[in-house]
């Protein structure tokens, strides 16, 4: 599929910040008048609600699904009750699927082989860690929207895509027949933000893999639009 003709071809909204010092975006506050109708709070500058626009809602909900997938990864790690299962020693991943009714779901979490032995020695020197995510996990009647997986690195450096990561974007777009496919990368954070999520699509994935500059950061506590159940 050819690249977009201009950056406007890809709608970038979602629950993302471009700079580490920026807060993550929030939905504008809605006030209810006697239970009859809802209206944007004028004190917030009449900001449009992303959940009121289907295209923007998809971005918002996709980022929320990435946040939920991160929690699924952490729950999966905890359930193994095995010290070798942690974000620094294995990669974990899943597909984020879009269903015909517009709802999103997350496929079962998969994980890769150990990267280091118990003494901290690299088990396969020169071989980068990986996880074999099932591209067809969304099944019949659903479309892949994103692949999410973790990198053992920390901070922004751990959130930069590899060349193989970039190929996922093209594969998802080909399956969908549009340019809405993306990848989410999870990296290890710090005491304030233990885990960080980064997003890439057709507009920036390849460039980031070459430059080493991370993409936009997704709110790890992102929540979906009302009525959107992410499972």
C-alpha positions as CSV (number, residue, x, y, z in Angstrom):
1,X,0.0,0.0,0.0
2,X,1.5,3.4,-0.9
3,X,2.3,5.9,1.9
4,X,-0.1,8.7,2.6
5,X,0.3,11.8,0.4
6,X,0.5,14.1,3.4
7,X,0.4,13.9,7.2
8,X,-3.3,14.9,7.1
9,X,-4.2,11.5,5.7
10,X,-3.7,10.0,9.2
11,X,-5.8,11.3,12.0
12,X,-3.7,11.7,15.1
13,X,-5.7,12.5,18.2
14,X,-5.9,9.8,20.9
15,X,-4.6,9.9,24.4
16,X,-1.1,11.0,23.6
17,X,1.5,13.6,24.5
18,X,4.3,14.7,22.2
19,X,6.6,16.0,24.9
20,X,7.5,14.3,28.3
21,X,6.6,17.5,30.2
22,X,3.2,17.7,28.7
23,X,0.2,16.2,30.5
24,X,-1.8,13.5,28.7
25,X,-5.0,14.8,27.1
26,X,-8.3,14.4,28.9
27,X,-11.8,14.4,27.6
28,X,-13.4,17.8,28.3
29,X,-15.8,17.8,31.2
30,X,-19.4,17.3,30.3
31,X,-22.2,18.9,32.4
32,X,-25.7,17.5,32.4
33,X,-28.8,19.8,32.7
34,X,-31.6,18.0,34.6
35,X,-30.7,14.8,32.9
36,X,-32.1,16.0,29.6
37,X,-29.0,16.7,27.6
38,X,-25.2,17.0,27.9
39,X,-23.2,20.1,27.0
40,X,-19.5,20.9,27.0
41,X,-18.4,22.9,30.0
42,X,-17.8,26.4,28.7
43,X,-15.1,27.0,31.3
44,X,-12.9,24.6,29.3
45,X,-13.0,26.6,26.1
46,X,-15.7,24.4,24.4
47,X,-13.1,21.8,23.5
48,X,-14.6,19.2,21.2
49,X,-15.2,15.8,22.8
50,X,-13.1,13.2,20.8
51,X,-15.7,10.6,21.7
52,X,-18.3,12.5,19.7
53,X,-16.4,12.0,16.4
54,X,-16.2,8.4,15.1
55,X,-12.7,8.9,13.7
56,X,-11.3,10.6,16.8
57,X,-13.2,8.1,19.0
58,X,-11.4,5.2,17.2
59,X,-8.0,6.8,18.1
60,X,-9.1,7.5,21.6
61,X,-10.4,3.9,22.1
62,X,-7.3,2.4,20.4
63,X,-5.0,4.1,22.9
64,X,-7.3,3.0,25.7
65,X,-7.0,-0.6,24.4
66,X,-3.2,-0.2,24.4
67,X,-3.4,0.8,28.1
68,X,-5.6,-2.2,28.8
69,X,-3.3,-4.5,26.9
70,X,-0.4,-3.2,29.1
71,X,-2.4,-4.2,32.2
72,X,-3.1,-7.6,30.6
73,X,0.6,-8.1,30.1
74,X,1.3,-7.2,33.7
75,X,-1.5,-9.6,34.9
76,X,0.0,-12.3,32.7
77,X,3.4,-11.8,34.2
78,X,2.0,-12.0,37.7
79,X,0.0,-15.1,36.9
80,X,3.1,-17.1,35.9
81,X,4.5,-16.8,39.4
82,X,8.0,-17.2,37.9
83,X,10.9,-14.8,38.4
84,X,12.0,-15.2,34.8
85,X,8.8,-13.5,33.7
86,X,9.4,-9.8,33.7
87,X,9.6,-7.0,31.2
88,X,13.3,-6.8,31.4
89,X,13.9,-10.5,30.5
90,X,11.1,-11.3,28.0
91,X,9.0,-9.6,25.3
92,X,5.2,-9.8,25.6
93,X,2.7,-9.0,22.9
94,X,-0.8,-9.2,21.6
95,X,-3.1,-8.0,18.8
96,X,-5.7,-5.2,19.2
97,X,-8.7,-6.2,17.2
98,X,-11.6,-4.1,15.7
99,X,-15.0,-5.7,15.4
100,X,-17.8,-4.9,13.0
101,X,-19.8,-3.1,15.8
102,X,-16.8,-0.8,16.4
103,X,-15.8,-2.4,19.7
104,X,-12.2,-3.4,20.3
105,X,-10.7,-6.4,22.0
106,X,-7.2,-7.7,22.9
107,X,-6.0,-11.2,21.9
108,X,-4.4,-13.4,24.6
109,X,-1.0,-12.3,25.7
110,X,2.0,-14.2,24.2
111,X,5.6,-14.1,25.4
112,X,9.0,-14.8,24.0
113,X,12.0,-16.7,25.2
114,X,14.4,-15.6,28.0
115,X,16.9,-12.9,27.0
116,X,19.3,-13.4,30.0
117,X,20.2,-16.3,32.2
118,X,20.0,-16.1,36.0
119,X,23.5,-14.6,36.1
120,X,22.5,-11.8,33.7
121,X,24.4,-13.3,30.7
122,X,22.8,-12.8,27.3
123,X,21.6,-16.2,26.2
124,X,21.9,-15.6,22.5
125,X,24.4,-12.8,21.9
126,X,23.6,-10.7,18.8
127,X,20.0,-12.1,18.6
128,X,17.5,-9.4,19.6
129,X,14.7,-10.5,21.9
130,X,11.3,-11.0,20.2
131,X,7.8,-12.4,20.8
132,X,5.9,-14.3,18.2
133,X,2.5,-12.5,18.1
134,X,-0.2,-14.3,16.1
135,X,-1.2,-11.9,13.3
136,X,-4.4,-13.8,12.7
137,X,-5.5,-13.8,16.4
138,X,-8.4,-11.4,15.7
139,X,-10.3,-14.2,13.8
140,X,-13.0,-14.1,11.2
141,X,-15.2,-11.0,11.1
142,X,-12.7,-8.8,12.8
143,X,-9.8,-6.7,11.6
144,X,-6.4,-6.2,13.2
145,X,-6.0,-2.6,14.3
146,X,-2.7,-2.7,16.1
147,X,0.0,-4.9,17.5
148,X,1.4,-4.2,20.9
149,X,4.5,-5.6,22.4
150,X,7.1,-4.8,25.0
151,X,10.8,-4.0,24.7
152,X,13.2,-4.8,27.5
153,X,14.7,-1.3,27.2
154,X,13.9,1.6,29.5
155,X,12.3,5.0,28.8
156,X,12.1,6.5,25.3
157,X,15.0,4.3,24.1
158,X,13.0,1.2,24.8
159,X,10.1,2.7,22.8
160,X,11.8,3.0,19.4
161,X,10.7,0.5,16.8
162,X,13.0,-1.9,15.0
163,X,12.8,-2.6,11.3
164,X,10.7,-5.7,11.9
165,X,8.3,-3.7,14.0
166,X,7.9,-1.3,11.1
167,X,6.8,-4.1,8.9
168,X,3.8,-4.8,11.1
169,X,2.3,-1.5,10.3
170,X,2.3,-2.3,6.5
171,X,0.9,-5.8,7.2
172,X,-2.0,-4.5,9.3
173,X,-2.8,-1.8,6.7
174,X,-2.8,-4.4,4.0
175,X,-5.2,-6.6,5.9
176,X,-7.5,-3.6,6.7
177,X,-7.3,-1.9,3.3
178,X,-6.6,1.5,4.9
179,X,-3.8,3.3,6.8
180,X,-5.2,3.1,10.3
181,X,-2.9,0.3,11.4
182,X,-0.4,1.0,14.1
183,X,2.0,-0.6,16.6
184,X,2.3,0.2,20.3
185,X,5.5,-0.4,22.1
186,X,5.8,-0.8,25.9
187,X,9.0,0.2,27.6
188,X,10.1,0.1,31.3
189,X,9.7,3.5,32.9
190,X,10.7,5.0,36.2
191,X,9.4,5.4,39.7
192,X,6.9,8.1,38.7
193,X,5.7,6.2,35.5
194,X,6.7,2.6,35.8
195,X,5.6,1.7,32.3
196,X,5.4,3.7,29.1
197,X,3.6,3.2,25.8
198,X,4.6,4.6,22.4
199,X,2.6,4.6,19.2
200,X,3.6,4.5,15.6
201,X,1.8,4.4,12.3
202,X,2.5,4.7,8.6
203,X,3.5,8.3,9.0
204,X,6.4,7.9,11.4
205,X,7.3,4.2,12.1
206,X,10.1,3.9,9.5
207,X,11.5,7.3,10.3
208,X,11.7,6.5,14.0
209,X,13.4,3.2,13.4
210,X,16.2,5.0,11.6
211,X,16.5,8.2,13.7
212,X,16.0,6.6,17.1
213,X,13.6,9.4,18.0
214,X,10.5,8.0,19.8
215,X,6.9,8.7,18.7
216,X,4.1,10.1,20.7
217,X,3.6,8.7,24.2
218,X,0.3,7.1,25.1
219,X,-1.4,7.5,28.5
220,X,-0.8,4.1,30.3
221,X,-3.9,4.8,32.3
222,X,-6.1,5.8,29.3
223,X,-9.8,5.0,29.5
224,X,-12.2,4.3,26.6
225,X,-15.1,6.4,25.5
226,X,-18.4,5.7,27.4
227,X,-20.0,2.5,26.1
228,X,-16.8,1.2,24.6
229,X,-15.9,-2.0,26.3
230,X,-12.4,-3.1,25.7
231,X,-12.0,-6.8,26.4
